[in-house]
Structure formats: C-alpha cells, structure tokens
Amino acid sequence: MGIGFKPLGNRIVVERIEQKETRTAGGIIIPDTAKEKPTQGTVVAVGPGTRKDDGSYIPMNLRVGDRVLFGKWGGTEVKIGNKEYLLMKEEDVYGIIE
C-alpha cells in the first residue's frame, strides 16, 4: 500500500502524528486552530538517497514506517490525494523514535 508518490533524491514524505485532545492544567480544552503542529510523524515514502559523482547513491538511513522527530517548521506541506503530508529532506529529521 503506497501513497502514489515517490520522492526524489534524499527526500522523504512524512505523515504527522496528530496529538489527542489538549487541555490546560485548569481543564480548558485548546482548539485545533490554537495548537502547535505536531513535530512527530511516520515516514510513508523514501527517495533513493543522495547521488554521488560516480552516479551511485548513498542509501537513506530512514525507512518507511519509521517514527521520526523533526523541527516545528520543517518540511513543506503537500496534499497527495485527499491527505496532507510533509515533504522534507532526510537531514531535516532530528532522529528516529524507538
């Protein structure tokens, strides 16, 4: 099951992991429009890697299904089909959540 999109080079496609309902310490529910965007996601597509001068590729460290942590403003929001994803370079990811 793919998303119908294959990123090029060292780019990946990430689906954000949405957080559940958020409340303040006093019990006030924070609406979706006031919440910060999640900085965790699941990798759903991976490019072949960075191309070297001889034409071969440096393989990617990330794999489809990895849960990752990335910067608050990382990536470019794209819509593929009727879902929203982030398109970013592998180096924009801080690490894999185990």
Secondary structure per residue as TSV (DSSP state, phi and psi in degrees):
chain	resnum	aa	ss	phi	psi
A	1	M	-	360.0	111.1
A	2	G	-	-112.2	179.2
A	3	I	-	-99.3	-1.2
A	4	G	S	80.4	25.0
A	5	F	-	-150.0	129.5
A	6	K	-	-117.7	112.2
A	7	P	-	-68.3	154.6
A	8	L	-	-98.4	158.1
A	9	G	T	59.0	-135.6
A	10	N	T	-98.5	34.8
A	11	R	E	-98.2	153.4
A	12	I	E	-132.9	159.1
A	13	V	E	-113.8	129.1
A	14	V	E	-122.0	136.0
A	15	E	E	-100.1	122.5
A	16	R	E	-62.2	144.4
A	17	I	-	-94.8	110.1
A	18	E	-	-74.4	137.7
A	19	Q	-	-84.0	152.7
A	20	K	-	-69.8	-177.9
A	21	E	-	-50.3	133.5
A	22	T	E	-107.8	133.2
A	23	R	E	-127.7	150.7
A	24	T	-	-80.1	173.1
A	25	A	T	-60.2	-28.3
A	26	G	T	-85.0	-0.9
A	27	G	-	94.4	5.7
A	28	I	-	-78.4	130.2
A	29	I	E	-80.9	130.0
A	30	I	E	-90.6	122.0
A	31	P	-	-68.4	157.9
A	32	D	G	-55.6	-35.9
A	33	T	G	-68.3	-21.9
A	34	A	G	-98.0	-11.2
A	35	K	S	-77.2	151.6
A	36	E	-	-76.3	151.4
A	37	K	-	-68.2	143.5
A	38	P	-	-63.4	148.3
A	39	T	S	-110.9	19.7
A	40	Q	E	-125.1	149.6
A	41	G	E	-162.4	175.3
A	42	T	E	-113.6	131.9
A	43	V	E	-72.1	124.8
A	44	V	E	-112.0	-14.3
A	45	A	E	-156.8	145.7
A	46	V	E	-134.9	135.6
A	47	G	-	-75.8	176.5
A	48	P	-	-72.9	-20.5
A	49	G	-	121.0	-174.3
A	50	T	E	-85.0	132.2
A	51	R	E	-82.5	131.2
A	52	K	-	-86.5	170.0
A	53	D	T	-59.3	-31.1
A	54	D	T	-83.7	2.7
A	55	G	S	95.1	-14.0
A	56	S	-	-80.0	169.9
A	57	Y	E	-111.8	144.9
A	58	I	E	-87.1	115.7
A	59	P	-	-64.1	154.7
A	60	M	-	-75.9	148.2
A	61	N	S	-83.7	-22.7
A	62	L	-	-92.3	150.1
A	63	R	-	-128.7	157.4
A	64	V	T	-58.9	132.6
A	65	G	T	100.2	-14.4
A	66	D	-	-64.9	137.5
A	67	R	E	-94.9	123.9
A	68	V	E	-124.5	160.3
A	69	L	E	-114.7	130.9
A	70	F	E	-138.9	169.7
A	71	G	-	-67.6	154.0
A	72	K	T	-56.3	-38.0
A	73	W	T	-106.7	16.8
A	74	G	-	-73.0	146.8
A	75	G	S	80.2	173.3
A	76	T	E	-118.6	128.0
A	77	E	E	-73.6	129.8
A	78	V	E	-132.5	152.9
A	79	K	E	-113.2	121.9
A	80	I	E	-120.4	118.6
A	81	G	T	68.3	-124.3
A	82	N	T	-116.8	19.9
A	83	K	E	-115.9	151.1
A	84	E	E	-101.1	138.0
A	85	Y	E	-133.8	172.1
A	86	L	E	-112.5	133.6
A	87	L	E	-107.2	121.7
A	88	M	E	-147.3	165.4
A	89	K	E	-82.7	153.5
A	90	E	G	-57.9	-35.7
A	91	E	G	-71.7	-10.8
A	92	D	G	-77.6	-9.9
A	93	V	E	-91.0	131.3
A	94	Y	E	-77.3	-35.3
A	95	G	E	176.2	173.6
A	96	I	E	-97.7	131.8
A	97	I	-	-86.8	123.8
A	98	E	-	-100.4	360.0
